[in-house]
Amino acid sequence: MNQMNRTEQKLAELNQPKPWSGINAYRSDPLVVDITSSMPKALRDEFDALGRYVTSPEAQELARMANEGVPKLRTHGPRGERLDVVEFHPAWHALMRRSMTTGLHSSAWENLPDEQGRSHKARAIRFYLTAQLECGHLCPLTMTSASVAAITASPAVQKEWAPKILSRKYDSSNRPWMQKSAVTIGMGMTEKQGGTDVRANTSTAERVGEGIYRLNGHKWFMSAPMSDAFVMLAQTREGLGCFLVPRLLEDGGANGLRFQRLKDKLGNRSNASTEVEFSDTFGFLLGAPDAGIRTILDMVTLTRLDCALASAGMMRASLAEAVHHTRGRKVFGKALVSQPMMTRVLADMALDVAAASALSFRLAEAFDKAHSSAEDAAYARIMTPVAKYWCCKIAPALIYEAMECLGGNGYVEERALARHYREAPVNAIWEGSGNVMALDVLRVLGRGKELFEQLFAVFGRDLGPAGRKTVEVLRAAMSLCERDEGAARMLVEQLALAAAAAELYRLGAGRIADAFLESRLAAGWRSTYGMLDSRFDSAYVLDLLYPAAT
């Protein structure tokens, strides 16, 4: 018997399940396997390999090291010269290298043969699986991918920068962008005095040439500060403009960006976020000089999808570990997972994870089809803030509940659960908080109410017998919001639950969809998990969505 087997035997004797590791995150997720069943075999094989990687001990160790060895800011060199560089742990670079090779920053735009018509959805699967490993390094990859939507507003900029943005050769060298094999793009929107209200930005931009401006000001949050360029907002003489701002000049000198400090964040520890001041910093105008918000919103829309996907991925990984633990631990004479209340808690959580995952993938599919389908265009416009709101809101509570299933074993830093729990709130805060998402839905309601009717037609069709009543409730919530802006969150949550239930039915989830619909849309108010009643077979829900490892 080798050392590993002896250790596992000793743990079993102590009623300690073996670590949750080496369990293929793709193959062990029946919902995702079903969703991808019609995709080409080459794609499914790629997901299979990624699923093996993200739960491997080696990858999990990289995630741990990247979050313990947090980034460090070096503002000055030994001669007193400004450096303004951030040093990352080698594990961070290893994660970045792997994920860029996978194409998390580029595949949505590459129009690969196997992904034609499904590029956003295929990328969503990759992103969801990788989020189960480590989310900090996904931040610059999200922004890099989404930046393509913004730079298309300037064909000249796009022509020069797109090849570097879409390159899969990770290059962390501190050199001017044109000398590198690949670049990453960050974002700087918020300022001290404005926050979400970017129209209150005071940073300025003066035109010095055709499409070239000099920027002066500050940003209160600028994530991934070692990116090769940043998409920024600044006030031009015509209004708020959007700019691509390189970090270094062509000669390798600084482009006027001075990092003040790194944020000491609750989570997202592997990734750096900085406060930055800038003077006489040149940038390329993206779009019209007064169309900054419209231009950057094309980018923000894509980042919001990633927020939902990352939240769903972390919830899946957290609950998978909880189920694994409860199956391997005995309490009061039988497996913990078989204790009636524990079974219902886990099954109740499983319904939300399945719903959040299905909803996020459906949104990615709508992005793929929006250019050719009015129904999908309406879905993408309304459901982007809705999915971002709901998936990100439920993640912290669900991950905490998964932690409680492990008891004290879940409340230690050795578990990935602690990292997921600290990470979870950021997706609800970044790229628009809950209220901002609700206001975005109200904006659609005020300008394009007909889009909601297209969405309701989807719900009415996919929800079957429950469709008519559900749509009536949604219309009543819409009517209330037209009179009372403060009721917007009620509408958003109802839209999320209805859309998630509809997608579960569309996927043929049957009894899973029934249980979600009845417990979320037809039941009374609930604030914790474990509220499924005996009409639903909790053991069936759990075994179907989280099959035991073989």
ZILINKA-V738644 format. One record per run of one state. SS is the DSSP state (~ for helix, > for strand, _ for the rest). FROM is the first residue (numbers start at 1). LEN is the number of residues. If there is no record, write none. Layout:
SS,FROM,LEN
SS,FROM,LEN
This chain:
_,1,2
~,3,11
_,14,16
~,30,6
_,36,5
~,41,14
_,55,2
~,57,12
_,69,3
>,72,5
_,77,5
>,82,6
_,88,2
~,90,13
_,103,4
~,107,3
_,110,3
~,113,3
_,116,3
~,119,13
_,132,6
~,138,14
_,152,3
~,155,11
_,166,11
~,177,3
_,180,5
>,185,4
_,189,9
~,198,3
_,201,3
>,204,6
_,210,2
>,212,12
_,224,5
>,229,7
_,236,4
>,240,7
_,247,1
>,248,1
_,249,5
>,254,1
_,255,2
>,257,6
_,263,10
>,273,14
_,287,5
~,292,36
_,328,2
>,330,2
_,332,2
>,334,2
~,336,3
_,339,1
~,340,30
_,370,4
~,374,32
_,406,1
~,407,4
_,411,5
~,416,14
_,430,4
~,434,14
_,448,1
~,449,14
_,463,1
~,464,20
_,484,1
~,485,22
_,507,4
~,511,10
_,521,17
~,538,8
_,546,5
